[in-house]
């Protein structure tokens, strides 16, 4: 029983470090994107939104645009989750036999459907 508990603790710690590592890496990428001078403040928001959800939503909330556009954009970022979320999922399902490709296609489809609903509703 002690071996089972030890393995569970070690696997949990390993997974937490792996997930945290992906978050840190993609947050750093978002920070670097934000220091690049773009003429339009929508461009870094789009790139950050595709890269990492948390910083993408934060940057999208600060763009100078119509509130409906900002709301739709934030909802789309939330729906997609960013490459950081995809990498975290890939790290967790690695070796399980689950398809990351199907997961990515599902995320893209969900984002598209979410966008359509946002446009209709707003």
Secondary structure, 3 states (H helix, E strand, C coil): CHHHHHHHHHHHHHHHHHHHHHHHHHHHHHHHHHHCCCCCHHHHHHHHHHHCHHHHHHHHHCCCCCHHHHHHHHHHHHHHCHHHHHHHHHHHHCCCCCCHHHHHHHHHHHHHHHHHHHHHHC
